[in-house]
């Protein structure tokens, strides 16, 4: 193969992940239904999907983003053969027909693919989420409240292939973009102090350290923004909403853009 075989099944997981969200929500509905083990304890009208990297992709897909494979193929075709960004193309381009079959489609659509989203999803927080399969038109299918996070120096999902177009093209009236200036892809990962076995990983430097940020500080800020967003969006918390306004969201090392205004 022309790419690392470890990524040869990535195309399968991209199709499967949104379905995993739907099955999880189905299970939650069964739990909270009359006679269920958690009857009336789960509010299925307020559902957020939060994820990092391909978990961020999953959040986008669950919110209704649709594949635009033609735009993706054109973007990949414009890259030089030795461009490092080919990493985002080589593991998937040979499998477009297989992806369509796994999604129970007769053929790969010429335009936007059908949505794999779930209408029960009412908010999303994609962190360094891969968005390149969706293109502008596919991302424009997202209309739920959204908080996008990413690092400006992310080499795993560069902003131009993830966070920036997500924020630019989603039509959500409530959306925010939190950029950690100089941060790499794993800025949102659990610190290796809490998972010490990671220090023995062959890529420990990538997983455990950021070239600019103190990881604990970065996670504190990620929790601050995501908690305020979810409290505001899912609970209508006015103080949380106020914490997301531009003047209140000014922190060193953070670039912040939002559509939110004072209530």
C-alpha positions as CSV (number, residue, x, y, z in Angstrom):
1,X,0.0,0.0,0.0
2,X,1.1,3.6,-0.6
3,X,0.4,4.5,3.0
4,X,0.8,3.2,6.5
5,X,-1.4,0.0,6.8
6,X,-2.4,1.1,10.3
7,X,-4.6,3.7,8.7
8,X,-6.1,1.3,6.1
9,X,-9.4,0.9,8.0
10,X,-9.9,4.6,8.7
11,X,-12.5,4.7,6.0
12,X,-14.6,2.2,7.9
13,X,-14.5,4.1,11.2
14,X,-15.6,7.3,9.5
15,X,-18.8,5.7,8.3
16,X,-19.3,3.9,11.6
17,X,-18.8,6.7,14.1
18,X,-22.0,8.7,13.5
19,X,-24.0,5.5,13.8
20,X,-22.3,4.9,17.1
21,X,-23.7,8.2,18.3
22,X,-27.2,7.3,17.1
23,X,-27.1,3.9,18.8
24,X,-25.9,5.5,22.1
25,X,-28.8,8.0,22.0
26,X,-31.2,5.1,21.2
27,X,-29.9,3.3,24.3
28,X,-30.2,6.5,26.4
29,X,-33.9,6.8,25.2
30,X,-34.6,3.3,26.3
31,X,-33.0,3.8,29.7
32,X,-35.0,7.0,30.4
33,X,-38.3,5.6,29.0
34,X,-41.1,4.6,31.3
35,X,-40.0,1.4,33.0
36,X,-36.3,1.9,32.1
37,X,-33.5,1.7,34.5
38,X,-33.1,5.5,34.5
39,X,-36.7,6.4,33.9
40,X,-37.2,10.2,33.4
41,X,-33.6,10.9,34.5
42,X,-32.1,11.8,31.1
43,X,-33.2,14.9,29.2
44,X,-33.2,13.8,25.6
45,X,-34.1,17.3,24.4
46,X,-30.6,18.6,25.3
47,X,-27.9,16.5,23.8
48,X,-24.3,17.6,23.1
49,X,-21.6,15.7,21.3
50,X,-18.0,16.6,22.3
51,X,-14.9,15.1,20.7
52,X,-11.2,15.5,19.9
53,X,-9.6,14.9,16.5
54,X,-11.7,12.2,14.8
55,X,-14.0,12.6,17.8
56,X,-14.4,16.1,16.6
57,X,-15.2,14.8,13.1
58,X,-17.8,12.6,14.8
59,X,-19.4,15.6,16.4
60,X,-19.6,17.4,13.1
61,X,-21.1,14.3,11.3
62,X,-23.6,13.8,14.2
63,X,-24.7,17.4,13.9
64,X,-25.6,16.9,10.2
65,X,-22.4,17.8,8.3
66,X,-22.5,16.0,4.9
67,X,-19.7,14.6,2.8
68,X,-18.7,16.5,-0.3
69,X,-16.4,14.0,-1.8
70,X,-15.9,15.9,-5.1
71,X,-14.6,19.0,-3.2
72,X,-12.4,16.7,-1.1
73,X,-11.0,15.0,-4.2
74,X,-10.3,18.3,-5.9
75,X,-8.5,19.6,-2.8
76,X,-6.4,16.4,-2.6
77,X,-5.6,16.6,-6.4
78,X,-4.2,20.1,-5.9
79,X,-1.5,18.8,-3.5
80,X,2.0,17.9,-4.6
81,X,2.8,14.2,-4.3
82,X,5.3,14.8,-1.5
83,X,3.1,17.4,0.3
84,X,2.7,16.2,4.0
85,X,-0.9,17.1,3.7
86,X,-1.4,14.1,1.5
87,X,-1.7,12.3,4.8
88,X,-5.3,13.4,4.8
89,X,-5.9,12.0,1.3
90,X,-4.0,8.7,0.8
91,X,-5.8,6.6,3.5
92,X,-9.3,7.5,2.1
93,X,-9.2,8.2,-1.6
94,X,-8.9,4.6,-2.7
95,X,-12.0,3.6,-0.6
96,X,-14.7,6.1,-1.6
97,X,-16.8,3.3,-3.2
98,X,-16.3,1.1,-0.2
99,X,-17.4,4.0,2.1
100,X,-20.6,4.4,0.0
101,X,-21.3,0.7,0.2
102,X,-20.7,0.7,4.0
103,X,-23.2,3.6,4.2
104,X,-25.7,1.4,2.3
105,X,-25.6,3.7,-0.7
106,X,-25.8,2.2,-4.2
107,X,-23.1,4.5,-5.5
108,X,-20.9,7.4,-4.2
109,X,-23.1,10.5,-4.8
110,X,-21.8,13.2,-7.2
111,X,-22.9,15.9,-4.8
112,X,-23.5,16.0,-1.1
113,X,-23.9,12.6,0.5
114,X,-26.9,11.9,2.7
115,X,-26.6,13.1,6.3
116,X,-25.4,10.6,8.9
117,X,-26.5,13.1,11.6
118,X,-29.0,12.6,14.4
119,X,-31.7,15.3,14.9
120,X,-31.5,14.7,18.7
121,X,-28.0,16.4,18.8
122,X,-28.6,20.0,19.9
123,X,-25.0,21.2,20.4
124,X,-21.4,20.2,19.5
125,X,-17.9,20.9,20.7
126,X,-15.4,19.7,18.0
127,X,-11.8,20.0,19.3
128,X,-9.2,19.9,16.5
129,X,-11.9,18.1,14.6
130,X,-11.2,16.9,11.0
131,X,-13.6,18.6,8.6
132,X,-12.1,18.2,5.2
133,X,-14.5,15.5,4.0
134,X,-17.4,17.9,4.3
135,X,-16.2,20.9,2.3
136,X,-18.0,24.3,2.5
137,X,-21.4,23.0,1.3
138,X,-21.3,20.0,3.7
139,X,-20.4,22.1,6.7
140,X,-23.2,24.5,5.9
141,X,-25.6,21.8,6.9
142,X,-24.7,22.4,10.6
143,X,-27.1,24.8,12.3
144,X,-26.9,23.7,16.0
145,X,-25.0,25.8,18.5
146,X,-21.3,25.0,18.2
147,X,-18.0,25.7,20.0
148,X,-15.0,24.9,17.8
149,X,-11.5,24.6,19.4
150,X,-8.1,24.1,17.8
151,X,-4.4,24.9,18.0
152,X,-2.9,27.3,15.5
153,X,0.2,25.1,15.0
154,X,-1.7,21.8,14.9
155,X,0.1,19.4,12.5
156,X,-2.3,16.5,13.2
157,X,-5.4,18.5,11.9
158,X,-4.1,21.9,10.6
159,X,-6.6,24.7,11.1
160,X,-7.3,25.0,7.4
161,X,-8.4,21.3,7.4
162,X,-10.3,21.4,10.6
163,X,-11.3,24.3,12.9
164,X,-11.2,27.3,10.6
165,X,-13.6,26.1,7.8
166,X,-15.8,24.5,10.4
167,X,-16.4,27.9,12.0
168,X,-16.5,29.8,8.7
169,X,-19.1,27.6,7.0
170,X,-21.4,26.2,9.6
171,X,-24.6,28.3,9.5
172,X,-25.2,28.1,13.3
173,X,-26.4,31.4,14.7
174,X,-24.6,30.6,17.9
175,X,-21.0,29.6,17.2
176,X,-17.6,30.3,18.7
177,X,-14.0,29.6,17.7
178,X,-11.4,29.2,20.4
179,X,-7.8,29.1,19.0
180,X,-4.9,28.2,21.2
181,X,-2.0,30.1,19.7
182,X,1.0,28.0,18.9
183,X,-0.7,24.8,20.2
184,X,-0.2,21.3,18.7
185,X,-2.8,18.6,18.0
186,X,-2.6,16.9,21.4
187,X,-3.3,20.0,23.5
188,X,-6.7,18.6,24.4
189,X,-5.4,15.2,25.4
190,X,-5.3,13.9,29.0
191,X,-1.9,14.9,30.6
192,X,0.5,12.0,30.6
193,X,0.9,12.5,34.4
194,X,-2.5,11.0,34.6
195,X,-1.7,8.2,32.2
196,X,2.1,7.6,32.9
197,X,2.3,4.6,30.5
198,X,2.1,7.1,27.7
199,X,5.7,8.2,28.5
200,X,6.8,4.8,27.1
201,X,5.0,5.3,23.8
202,X,7.2,5.7,20.8
203,X,5.5,9.1,20.1
204,X,5.6,10.2,23.8
205,X,6.9,13.6,22.9
206,X,3.9,14.2,20.6
207,X,1.3,12.9,23.0
208,X,2.8,14.2,26.3
209,X,4.3,17.6,25.5
210,X,3.3,20.8,23.7
211,X,6.0,23.1,22.2
212,X,4.4,26.2,23.6
213,X,1.7,25.5,26.1
214,X,1.6,24.2,29.7
215,X,-0.8,21.3,29.2
216,X,-2.5,21.8,32.5
217,X,-3.2,25.5,31.8
218,X,-4.5,24.6,28.3
219,X,-6.9,22.0,29.7
220,X,-8.1,24.5,32.3
221,X,-9.0,26.9,29.5
222,X,-10.6,24.2,27.4
223,X,-12.7,23.1,30.3
224,X,-13.7,26.7,31.1
225,X,-14.9,27.4,27.5
226,X,-16.6,24.1,27.0
227,X,-18.3,24.2,30.4
228,X,-19.6,27.7,29.9
229,X,-20.8,26.8,26.4
230,X,-22.7,23.7,27.5
231,X,-24.2,25.5,30.6
232,X,-25.3,28.3,28.4
233,X,-26.6,26.1,25.5
234,X,-28.2,23.2,27.4
235,X,-29.3,25.0,30.6
236,X,-29.8,28.6,29.5
237,X,-27.4,29.8,32.2
238,X,-27.1,33.5,31.8
239,X,-23.8,33.9,33.7
240,X,-22.3,31.2,31.5
241,X,-23.5,33.0,28.4
242,X,-21.9,36.2,29.7
243,X,-18.6,34.4,30.2
244,X,-18.5,33.6,26.5
245,X,-18.8,37.2,25.3
246,X,-15.7,38.7,23.7
247,X,-14.6,40.9,26.6
248,X,-15.0,38.2,29.2
249,X,-13.3,35.6,27.0
250,X,-9.9,37.4,26.7
251,X,-7.1,35.2,27.9
252,X,-3.4,35.3,27.1
253,X,-2.6,32.9,24.2
254,X,-6.2,32.6,23.1
255,X,-7.7,34.0,20.0
256,X,-11.5,34.1,20.2
257,X,-14.2,34.7,17.6
258,X,-17.9,34.4,18.3
259,X,-21.3,35.3,17.0
260,X,-22.6,35.6,20.6
261,X,-24.0,38.9,21.8
262,X,-25.3,40.1,25.2
263,X,-28.8,38.9,26.0
